[in-house]
Amino acid sequence: MDVYTRLLRPLFFSLDAEEAHELVMSALEAGSRMPSLIRLMAGTTVTHAPRNVAGIEFPNPVGLAAGMDKNGVALQAWEALGFGFIEVGTITALAQPGNPKPRLFRYPDKQALINRLGFNNEGVEAVATRLEGLHTSGRWPRIPVGLNIGKSKVIPAAEAAGDYLASFKRLHGLGDYFVINVSSPNTPGLRDLQSTEALGRIIRTLRDWEGTPRRPLFVKVAPDLAEEDLVAIVQLAEAEQLTGLIATNTTLDHSCIPPKLDQTGGLSGAPLRARSLSALEIIRRQTALPVIACGGVSDAESAGERFTAGADLLQVYTAFIYQGPALLRKLAQEKPQDR
Ligand SMILES: Cc1cc2nc3c(=O)[nH]c(=O)nc-3n(C[C@H](O)[C@H](O)[C@H](O)COP(=O)(O)O)c2cc1C
């Protein structure tokens, strides 16, 4: 057993899940100033499996999914741990506290989490200022950084496009790719923005403002969409010249959790594996656009099946909580297929 599973995980798991998260983030924020120390402590073996997706050079195809580093405080630490890319966010135009605590729950026997954080983040101004500081001080990581944006809770759905635009504008020069997140279950009405009408309006609003050249722009989808709705999003993505898709966010299917332990929120981790794979397969049958696969990737087999199904890149979150940096060593052996 490695240091993480033997020492650190028992310590973290003795704490409330969100307290543990905050402790880890503070340590990694501090560690971001000493990346070589992190490399040493984590025993990072750098995986060179370079891959060009959407015109971006990825040193390896395994990234950190959105939601872990919502405010972009530990970018150099993620690089030092061996991730091939990082997705910061979800960032909203307005700073917001998220839902009342407790709002993050572990299910170790299922290797799963349920969260209803509700886009707690410092807001676009604070995050953009931090990212600008990293650029100007030469502390920007050498791996690609995606910026994931969502709707501010207090903004009505009818004004969503303008709210996404406010974040996109402020962040535009700061990230390698952008993600429109319309698939979190924890902001009321957000998933309704996956309708082709609402999503089309958001994409066009961002693209019209942007003109050319365009930044790589992805949409992150829910695993709970009916096949026809997913197909409609893929057609929209092609029509609106979106760069690609991220499949998937968390699920509302909690059938694997005993009712008395269940919590409201999005379920992630091992039980999401089949659903996320199925969403990827549906998308891949429709399009050759880049797809970042996410959801229940936890070992070489679950990573390999995503690449076989046509994923260009992978993201992980929950399995990293359960396995720590050793997860990245396991996944490093798997490679995207040439398409
Ligand atoms: C605690 C937690 C917070 C999350 N926050 C976000 C978020 O802010 N934005 C987002 O797009 N996805 C968020 N996600 C979803 C993950 O990015 C990912 O899509 C999902 O957890 C499935 O991957 P996994 O099974 O590897 O965890 C969050 C997930 C968790 C567990």
The ligand as an ORCA input file, in Angstrom:
! r2SCAN-3c Opt
* xyz 0 1
  C     -17.476     17.150     -4.967
  C     -17.677     17.307     -6.449
  C     -17.820     18.582     -6.981
  C     -18.015     18.743     -8.358
  N     -18.119     20.011     -8.882
  C     -18.232     20.167    -10.227
  C     -18.272     21.460    -10.790
  O     -18.183     22.484    -10.099
  N     -18.397     21.560    -12.143
  C     -18.469     20.456    -12.959
  O     -18.553     20.608    -14.183
  N     -18.429     19.209    -12.444
  C     -18.308     19.049    -11.106
  N     -18.248     17.790    -10.590
  C     -18.380     16.621    -11.482
  C     -17.021     16.064    -11.907
  O     -16.287     17.008    -12.639
  C     -17.221     14.804    -12.750
  O     -17.912     15.151    -13.931
  C     -17.989     13.713    -12.028
  O     -17.639     13.664    -10.661
  C     -17.780     12.339    -12.653
  O     -16.424     11.959    -12.578
  P     -15.865     10.935    -11.431
  O     -16.764      9.737    -11.411
  O     -14.449     10.661    -11.832
  O     -15.952     11.698    -10.143
  C     -18.073     17.610     -9.210
  C     -17.929     16.335     -8.649
  C     -17.729     16.168     -7.296
  C     -17.573     14.787     -6.733
*
